[in-house]
Amino acid sequence: MKPARLFFVLAFLALLKLILAITAFERNLQAEVRSTKVPSSPLGQCPPEIFEALRAERRKLEKRAREIDLREKRLKLLEKQVERRLAALLELEDSLDEKLREIRRIETERFNLLVKAYSEMRPSKAARLLMNMDPDMAVRILSAMKSDQVARILAAMPPEKAAPLAEALSGISPQKF
């Protein structure tokens, strides 16, 4: 027989012997475990009243744990709803901000057109229109015009109408003088 084959046969026999030894050890261990008496549990020695009280307390705790789990599930659902609503509100807020910016842009554009129209009118015509207008709006329009145009329009107004507009245009209250 060749040495390599001999080594293989010997290794196989050693492995077989080891398996048989482990199997025998396991059988002995199982037999020993079966023959050993297990000591009685402390609950077996517990009075029945205490045992029942503990069992009732355990049921209460299990019920409480189920209630807590149910509440946690409800809270998670509510949290998801709140998150969805918050996202919708934020989206709505962005949309409203966008629309508000657009409205302001249009208002500014219209106001600038109005200022341009008054600037291109003859001073006497502009003066008549501005005298019949809300004073705050007249001041806003005059404030947006060039100073030489404002001077011509105010000169075309009667002094009792031009004076209050000129005061308002200055931005300084008469009490400060």
Steps between C-alpha positions, in 0.01 A plus 500: 500500500619847418575737791239756388229235495612363833486849650150550361373167643655577841348850505163354408519241778603769753207714397261204528634420848452866604138501376426177691653647819292820470183298442569288809569814706168656388309182599658498844424869548135456399460206738652704781266790432197271503602345829557838672193628687407859415435706813148636529446858394449772758149553359417140588571587863313834477164527676208490253371848601832665418532299182151618388579858595819483292308348210236777522773765512664342197170516310463867593853573378440314174174691448678828574777407253237434229336838576836674475572327168159608370560859611842500335341384173235772525765762577703390199192530278423843642862604455486397134175695455653807662808472279282471187287797604809704586649422160172602335492823702859581410421437135194723527705769673756489218220524246345797681836674527549452128156645425557788739829584329321491166225732631758743635685493171178577312407777746843655464480475124155665495611772741803574282269525197279743693802710600615501137154609383489790749857595406405523133185710564493874486566634855158672520314177411712292743444761774118482458502118519736486800292758694192277473692185599562354845785711646711196595478362146580845354810519721608151389466595135681833545778326697569274206530787253801714416531820703454735201172326408379521862586871509298573185198300628504665845533843333186425299301432823338759724724572802252352753518162314871507415623587852376183675637282217837679518511444879422132457761467225767643732448214744552739791213584729434874559548456877874436452565863393 
